[in-house]
């Protein structure tokens, strides 16, 4: 089962995001093929203001745990997190 995760950053948090970016990327790489897609959500100036992830897990609790332990989340970067389950067709 696939899960679409959208995380929006707190206001005025670009420096925190940039400081934590390397740690976040290392964390994502740990799950290998479970990570289908990852990238930043951009604002009108092309600065990152959030994160999009697509993860391939059977269980939503595993996805929630993964997001909770993401370095960005541990640094309290996110204002909101949405997890949406969907069926991957292609």
HELIX and SHEET records of a PDB file:
HELIX    1   1 UNK A   14  UNK A   29  1                                  16    
HELIX    2   2 UNK A   32  UNK A   34  5                                   3    
HELIX    3   3 UNK A   60  UNK A   68  1                                   9    
HELIX    4   4 UNK A   71  UNK A   74  1                                   4    
SHEET    1   A 4 UNK A  35  UNK A  42  0                                        
SHEET    2   A 4 UNK A  48  UNK A  56 -1                                        
SHEET    3   A 4 UNK A   2  UNK A   9 -1                                        
SHEET    4   A 4 UNK A  78  UNK A  86 -1                                        
END                                                                             
